[in-house]
Amino acid sequence: MDGERAQAILVALRGVAWQARRGGALLWYAAHPDLSPRGRPATMEEWLADVDAGERERLRRLFARAAEGAVLGAEVRLWGADGRPHCLRLHLHPMDHGGGVLAAGVEGGGDTEEGLRRTVEARDRLISLLAHEMRTPLAGMAAALEVLRPAAAADPLALEAHAVLHDAVRRQARLVDDVLDLGRLAGGLARLRARLVDVGELVGGVAAAFVFASRQRGVELAVTAGPAGVRLDADRDRLEQALANLVDNALRYTPPGGRVEVTWRVRGDAVELAVSDTGAGIDRAELRHLFDLYYRGRAPRHGDVGLGLGLSLVREVARAHGGDARAESAGPGRGATFVIHLPLRTGLAGQSLLEAPPSPARPASPPSPGRVRGPERTVLVVEDDAGLRAMLVAVLARHGWTARTARSAREALRQAVAGPVAAAAVCDLGLADMTGLELLPRLRALPGYAHLPALALTGWGDEAHRHAAQSAGFDRHLVKPADLGEILSWLETVAAAPVPPPGPDRA
């Protein structure tokens, strides 16, 4: 996120945020003007000059602890530009494997119930906005990697480097999702999108995503399947997220030559998903704390520092499905097993899930890029991030699509009026001049665009934004960094669909 956007966010939230090196030098800084009376400080000590004198030493100690890997929170009295004290609720997170600290805070409203409510709301808005800003560069990286894939395939070293970067983007995207989802699940604000989920397919898909990472770490990754045809009435995305966190943890804590095994089985009226490793093991006294927020007991390989969010998220996902999670270990050096316990329920069709019919046949593969030609293969791409926009154009061109691009809503409207009618639109929602939600009805009001298929590609992934996109008329909603294969598959489906008959344009 650039400084201008960070500053705009923190002005709106009455907050402050910065990242500092271990020695105290600030890498970047942004704050509401009231909370930065001396302007932009260059070091921690300069920032502390505006903090209440009695709290400076305590904050120095907290900063040092965070630089060593702790995740901490603190209340700070900061003297503002108006000469008044401001109560700041500050959170400190280690960054760069313990070599730096990321701090973010918003002004609190005192200790009243209303003040605490405002603080929590501001914190949640800050986290959501930061996550949105983090997703766009990740989307650009994912698209760039797709562009580089053919060239990398010709060189084994380049192909390995490509896989390393792809894995890093995937892990960063999952961390963003973890931060957001943990808060929603723990607060009871998350809505589960339940559907029938084949347990074997889910487990196999998660394990397949970690094949490269396991090879890189020199760890054997195995899957032991349960009976075929078992389904859960569950939110597939949440379960995949929870199971992926367990597999990722197991690989990080297992030394080269070790083994990680993913198993699942039916026990009575429940399904258990288990991830076992032959790694560091867990002391008995630590077992009951492992699922606590920010708790990090075992020392991972290579000094890898996490935020202590993954296991908390696993437990919250399990509980949201009426189940729970547990950890087992025979002690240090003897490996560990983490289990997600999920109750079997009656399926959506009123059948026992153990007797559910086989999965319906997969739909036919989308038509090849050459099946539909001509102006029908023109897509309007509306995206304000230049890097992501350029990479989307390159990927689309490789698959036979001509992209007309716009960096703003107004430019998209001009493009639509001036050029031939596009076959589809891929549109960001967070545009500067108007939202994508406002843009789409205006596009569809133009001659020839009444039935324009539209896909929302956005950093906003919460249920409220999904619902808003659907209400605005978007046919699909994908969260950055989206799987480009999903975008291409959707476009091919659009290209193969019959053109709607002429009729009145819809507003």
N, C-alpha and C positions, 0 to 999 in steps of 0.2 A: 504494500500500500504506500502511495507516495505521501509526502508531507502535507500537501494541500488537502488531500482527502482526509487524512488523519486529523488535521486541524479542524476541518469542517465537522467531523463526527464528534470530536471532543468539545467543541463549542456548543453543539446541540445538546450534549449530555452533561455539560458542566463537569468535565473530567480532565484528567491528565494521564499521559502515557509516555513511557520512554524505554529505551534499551541501553544498558550500560555494560561496559567491559568489566572484568574482574577488578581491575585497578581503579574503577570509578569514572572513567571517561565515558561520556554519553555518545552512543552511536547515532541516535536520533531522539527527538523530543517534540511533543505537541501538547498543547494545553489550552483550556479556556483562559482568556486574558486575565480574568479575576484571580486565577490560580497561578499566575506567572508574573508577579509584580516586577521582577528584575529582567524580564524578557527571556530569551532562550539561554538556559545555562549550558555550560560545556562539560561540567563534571558533577558527580554526586554531591560534592562538598558545596558547590554553588547552589544546587537545588536545596540542600539542607539549610542554607543560610536563611531561608524563608520559613522554615519549620520552627515550631515552638521550641525554645532552647532546651527545655527539660526533656524533650523527646529525641533529640538528635543522636545521642549515644545509643539509645535503644534501636533506632533505625539503622545506624551503622552496623550494629551486630546482626540485625535481621538481613541486611543486604549481604553481609559476609556469609551467613548461613545459606541464603538463597543461591549465591555463587557456587556453593559447594554441593548444591543439588536439592535443597529443601524447597517445598512449596508453602508459602506463608501468607498470612493476611494480617493487617494491622490498621488501627485507627490513627489518623495523623491530624494534628492541628496545624494548619498552614495559614500564615499571615498574608492576606490578599492585597491586591492593588488598592482596594478601598480602605485599607487599614483595619479591617475586621478579621477575626479568626474564622477559618472555614474548616469544617470537619470533613476529612477525606477518608474514605474507606479504600485502602490500598491493598492490592494483591501482587505478590512477588513470585515469579516463576523462573526456574533455571532454564537457560538456553545454551545451545551450542555445546552440549556435553559438559556442563558445569562451568564453561568459560565466560558466561555472561548472565545477565538478569533482565527479564522483561517485567516491567511494572505497569500496572494500569489501575486507575481508581476513579471513582465518581464522588461528587460532593454529597455527603449524607444530610439527612434532615433532623439530626438529633436522635434521641432514644425513644421518641414517641412511636406509637404503632403506625401512625400515618407516615412519619419520617422513615421508618424502617421499610415500609411498603414502597415508598418512592425510591429508596436506595436499591432495593431488590429489582424493581422495574428498570431503573437506569442501568444496573449491572447487566441484566438480561439483554437490554437493547444494545449495550456496548458489545457484548459477546456476539450477538447476532450480526451486528454491523461488521465487526472485525472478521467474522467467518465469511461473510459475503465478499469482503475485499480480498480475502486469501484465496477464495475459490477461482477468481478470474485469472490470476497468473498461473495457477495450476492447470486451468483449462487450456491456456496458451501453450504450456509445456507439453501437455498430453497431445495436443494437435500437432505440435512441432515434431514430436517423436513419431507420430504416424507418417508425417512427410518424410522423415529420415529412414523409415523402416526398410524400404527397398535397397537403398545404398548400403545400409548396415549389413544386410544379408550377404553381401559379397565378401565381407571381411569378418572372420571369427571374433577378433578382438573388438571390432566396432559393434558386432551383434551382441556381445556380452555387455559392453558399455551401454548399449541401448536398453537391454533388459534391466540393468542396474537402475538406470534413470526411470524406467517405467515403473519398477517396483517402488522407488522412492516417491514418485508422484502418487501412487496408489496409497501408500502408507500415510502420507501427509493429508490426503483427502479424507482418509478414514479418521485421522486424529481430529480434523475439523468437525466431522460428523459426531464423533464421540463427545466432544465438548458441548455441542448443542443438544444432542439427544439425552445425555445424562441429566442435564437440568430439567428437560421436559418430562422425562420418565420419573425422576425422583419427585417432581412437583405434581405428578398426576395430570400433566398438561398434554402429554403425547396421545395421539389417537392411533390405535393399531388398525392397519388395513388388513383384516383377516381374509384369508382364502385358503383353499386346500393346498397343502405343501407336501410334496413327496419327500420324505425324510432322506431316503437314499440319494436322490438327486441333489438335495441341498448340501449334504455332507460331501459328496463327491465334487461338487462345484467349488466349495470352499477349499478343499484340499488341493484341487488342481491349480488354484490361484497362487499356491505357495510352493509349487514344484521348483521353480527357479531359485527362490530364496533358500530353500533347504539345500539345494546343490551348492550354492555359494557358501553356505556355512558348513558344508561337509557333514550334514546331518541327514540320516535316513528318514523319510516321511512315508508312513504306511497308513492304509485305511482298512479297517475291518468292518464289514457291513452287517447289518441286521437283516431281518426278514424282508422280502420284497413286498411292495404294495402298501406300506404303512404311510399314512398321511396324518398331518396335523392341521387343525383349523387355526392358522397362525399368520403373523405378519412375517413374510419370508425375508424382507430386507432387514428387519431387526434381528431375526435369528441368524442370518448370515453374518451380520455385523458382530454379534456376540461370539459366535463360533470362531470367526476370523481373529478376534482379539485373543482368544485362548490359544489358537495355533501359533500366532505371532509371538506371544509370550513364551510358549514352549520352545520355539526355535531359538529365541534370544537367550534362554537360560540353559540350553543344552550344548555342551562342548562338541567340537568336531569328532566324528566317529560315533556319536550318540544316536539315539532313535526317538522319534516322536510318532505316536500312534493315535489316530483319530478313530474312535469306535462309536457305535450306537447300538442300542438294544431296547427291547420292550420288557419292562418289569411291571407286572400286574396291569394296572390301568394307567401307566405312564411310559413315556419314552425318555431315555437318558442318552444325552450326547456327551461323550467323554474325550478329553485330550490328555494323554499321558506322555511324560518325557523321562529320560534317563539322566537328567541334569542335576542342578545344584541341590535339589531337595529343599525342604522347609522344616524349620524347628517347630516342635509341637506348640510352643507358646505363641508362635506367629500365626498359626492357622486361623484363629478366630478373628484376626484383624485384617486378613488379606483383602477382603471385599470392602473395607472402609475407604471412603473417598481420600485420595492423595497418598494412601499408604503404599510404601514400597519396601518390602522386607528383604527379599533375596537380592544379592548383588549380581546383576546381569553381566554377560560377557562383554569384553572390550570397553568397559566403563559406560555402556549404553545407558543413558538416563531417560526415564519416562516420567510422565506427570502423575502416574498413579490413578488414571481414570479408567483404564480398560476393564479391570475386574469389577469395579463399581458398576460400570455399564452392563456387564454380563449379568450381574445379580438383578439389576433393575429390569432388564429385558425379560429375564426368567419370571420375576414376580409379576410383571405386567401381563404375562400369559397364564397366571395362576400357579406358577411353579416356583422354583428356587435354584440356587447354585451352591456348590460346596467344594472344598479342597481337601485332598488327602495326601499324606506323605509319611513315609517311614522314618524321616529325619534327614538332616543335612547329608548331601552327597548320595542320596538314595532315590532321587527323582521325585516326581509329583504327578498327581492326577487331578484335573478339574472337571467337574460334572455339572451339566445343565439338566435339571429335572423338569420335565414338562408333562402335564396331565393330558391323557388322551380324552378327547371329547367327541360328541356326535358331530358328524360332518355337516356341511351346508345343505346337503341333500337329505339329511335325516338318517344317514346310515352310520353304522359303526365304522370308524376309520380303519380298523384292522381288516374290514371286509370291503373297503372302498374299491370301486371298479378301477381297472387300469387307466393310466393317464390317456387323455385323448391324443390322437395322432398329431404330431407337430405339423404346423402349416407348411405348405410348400415353400421352398426357398424363394426369396424375392427375385424378380427378373433381373437378368444381367444388365449392366449399364448400357448395352447396345440395343436393348429391346425397344425402348422408346427414344426417338430422336427428334431434333428440331427445337423450336422455341419452347416446347413443353418442358424441356429439361433446363429451364432457367429458374434459379432460386434467388429470392431477395434476402440477403444477410444483413441484419441490423444489429450492430455490435460496436460499442464505443471504445473497446480496447483494441488498439491498432495491431498488436502482435497476434492476438487471437483471431482477429478478423482476417489477417493475411494468411494464417495457417489454415483456417476454414476454407478459404478460397482455393488454396493449393490442394487440399484433400478432396474437395468437391470436384475440381477440375480433373484430378486423377481418375475419378469414377464417372466421368462423362457429364458433369453438370457445369453449367455456366453460372457463375455467381455475379449478381449485381449487388454492390455493397453500399451501406450507409452507416455513418457513425452517429447519427442522431435521428430522432423521430421525424423532424421536419425534412431532413435530407431524404429519408425513406419515402415520404409522401411525394417529394419532387421527382424522385426516381420512378415511382409508380406511375405518375402522370406522364412523364416524358418518354418512357421506354415502353417496349412491348409488355404485355401482361405476364407476370411471373407465374410459374406453376405452383410455387409454394413459398413460404416465408419461414426463416429461422430468426427469431427475434429475442434479444436481451430484454429483460423487464426493467432493469435499473438504468434507464437512459437519463441524460442530464436535462433535456428540455421538456420531456413528458414521459410517463411510464409506458412500457410496452402494453400494459392493460388499456391505456388510453389510445395508444396508436392503432391497435388492431381494428376496433370499430371504424375508425376513420379510413383505414385502408379498404375495408370491405364496403365502404360507402362509395368508393370510386367505381367508375364504369369498368366492367369486366372482372372486378375483384370480389363480387358478392360471395362466392364460394371458395375464397382463397384458403387452402389448408395452411395451418400455422402451428409451428412448434416453438414453445417458450424454452429458451436456453438461458439459465439464470443461476446466480449465486444464492438466491433465496430458496431454501428447501423445506421450510416448515409447512405445516398443514394449512395454515391461513393463506399463504401465498399459492399453494397448489389449488386451493378452492377458488381463490381470486382469479387465477389463470383460467380455470375451467369456466367460471362464470363469465369471463370476458370473451370466451369463445375459442380459446386455444385448444387444438386437438391433442397435443402432447405437452408434457411439462418435464423437462430434464434438468437435473441439477449439475452445475459445473463441479469438477471436470467430467463431463458426460462421456460415455462410451461412444466414440465416433461411429462405430458399427451400428448403433441404435439409430443415429441420425440418418445414416445412409440407407438403412433398411426401411425406415419410415418414408424417406424420399422415393425409394423405388416402389413402395406400395402406392404412393400418391401418383407416380408416373404411370403405373399400370391400371389405375382406377379409371372407370369411364368418366368422361367429362359431363358434369351436370347439365341438363337442358337449360336453354336461356330462360330467364325469369326475372322478376323484380329484384333489384339489389337489396340486400339487407343492411340496415343501419348498424 
